Structures are given as C-alpha cells and as structure tokens.
Amino acid sequence: MDGITRFANPDLLWLLLVLVPMIAYYVFRTWQGGAAIQVSSVSGVEKTGKSLKYYARHLPFVMRCCAVALLIVALARPQSSEQGSKTSTEGIDIVLAMDVSGSMLAQDFKPNRITVAKEVASKFIVDRVNDRIGIVVFAGESFTQSPLTTDKRTLTNLMSQIRSGIIEDGTAIGNGLATSVNRLKDSDAVSKVVILLTDGVNNAGQITPLTAADIAKSFGIKVYTIGVGSKGNALTPAYDQWGNVVMASMPVEIDEEVLTQIAEKTGGKYFRATDNKTLQQVYDNINELEKTKIETDDFTKYNELYAPYALIALALLVLEFLIGKLWLRRIP
C-alpha cells in the first residue's frame, strides 16, 4: 500500500475510541470466567501442559478489534497524493541576421566587431531554451547559415564558423532582412522575430531595407535592429594603393535612420551598441522583451487507499468466525 498522506474524512477516526469499551468489556468477562464443572480433585491434570488452543483463546477477539480498527480507517478514506504540473509553452521563432562585411573586422570592439557579435549571439542562443532559432548572414549578398531549429549545439557551432569574407563584400541590409523573412513567413509560432545586426549603410542587393521591412510587417514579423560601431572613427580594414589590406582609421557610418524606421514599421526597436558591454546589454534587453510564454498549472492528484484496509478487515472477520466456530469451539 502507498504511504498515507491524508484522510478525506479524518473526523471518523474518533470512532477508534470504540475499541476502549470493547477491550474493557472483554477483559471484564474474561475475569468473570466462563462455564465451570465441579470435580473432586485436579491432581490428575495439574501436570498436563497447556495446549495451543489455550494460548490462542484470545485470538478471535484480537482479530475482531483489528477488523473494527481497519474498517474505521477505511471509512476515513486514506489517500496518497501525487504532485504534478502541466506546462504549456508558446515558443518564439527567431532569426539572427548578421552583417559579415569587411567592416565588421573593425577593432573598436575587442578584438573586433564580428568576433564579439558572434560571442554575444551564441550566448543569446543558449539562453533561449524553448525557442527555434535560425541564422542568416549577409554582406554584398545574403544566405541562410542555419534554418530554424531547437538544436542549440548545432546553432552555436554554425555561429562559430561565420567569418568575414565568405561572401562578396558590401552591405545588403534589405537582402539580409528579406532572407530572414523568408525563413519565418511560413512559421506557425505565436511570435516571429528578426534580430538584424549591421555596422553600415545599405549599398548592395536588389531589395531596399524599407521594402523588406514592409514585407516583414505583412507577415507579422517583428524586427529588432542593432547598429554596431563606436562614435567617430575606428580602425577598419582598407586597401592601400598596392592592393594590400591595412588597418586605417575610418569614420563609422551607420544608417541609424533606416534601422530605426525598419524597427518602427514592424513593432520592434532600434539599439546602438558602441562597445562589447553595450552589445551584450542590447541582447539582454531583447531577451527580456521577447520572453517565451510558459504557463504552468500545478495540481495534486489523490489516490484512494481504503480498499486494502476494507478487504483485510473482511478477511479478519471471516478468520475470526472460522477459528472461533471450528478450531476453538466450546461445548456449552
């Protein structure tokens, strides 16, 4: 039998007090003695040992008391409990659209913009336990690095493989956003989000950023935009007159007006990150804004345990009757 955690009718346990008068009356009757027979002498039977029946003569009464006690416990309805909960999750589908143009190697972030962006995005991926996430990269063109998945290990591995120079250079913000929208448009998720990170101005691609924003809006996709880059100038890769790559101090140019319009059109928000710390804060803010909705209903299930007690009580009463009427039967 499972452990008892409660009684549905605990007041009935007071009936156990009925055992007190039962025992008292039995003891009184035992002291009074039963039927007697007069004999001239008991010397012939004094040395006779007491039989098993002598010691078992109180057994029927003990069994009756146990049966009564068990029946009262059964009437009080002992129960065991099971604690549990039902959890329903409304997941969010998120696409991380990351600029991988040459300027993302600028060193105003330590060691550079793209390395920090990958590290912070990877941490964000791990934190989003219940959501599907995809990755899109863009420079002069755009492509999908990973479709939507809940496999966080694969996502972080693919994120680590991103580098500048894997596609033609440039900054096709519109194409990057359009590719992200294409990954989300058929999603059945309650919330669909694009986090678009760039450090420049749209200068490539076939789709303008605002046109892509209109498409995102039509599919109910929210876009958070992040402009990465310090204020003023930053050491950025450039080509010298002989075609060699050198680090030169270049002005940081981010089209904050367009990024703000994209966010406002789609119900998102624009953020500016000027160093490692502020970029981490941006992702933390988005993480808070886009909380996965989890509803948990706690419940307690009670299992009835009275049946075994009632069955044992019935068995004891049957045994009491059989022992008393057959084995310990007395001749009046």
Order of alpha helices (4+ residues) and beta strands (2+ residues): beta-alpha-alpha-alpha-beta-beta-alpha-beta-beta-alpha-alpha-beta-alpha-beta-beta-beta-alpha-beta-alpha-beta-alpha
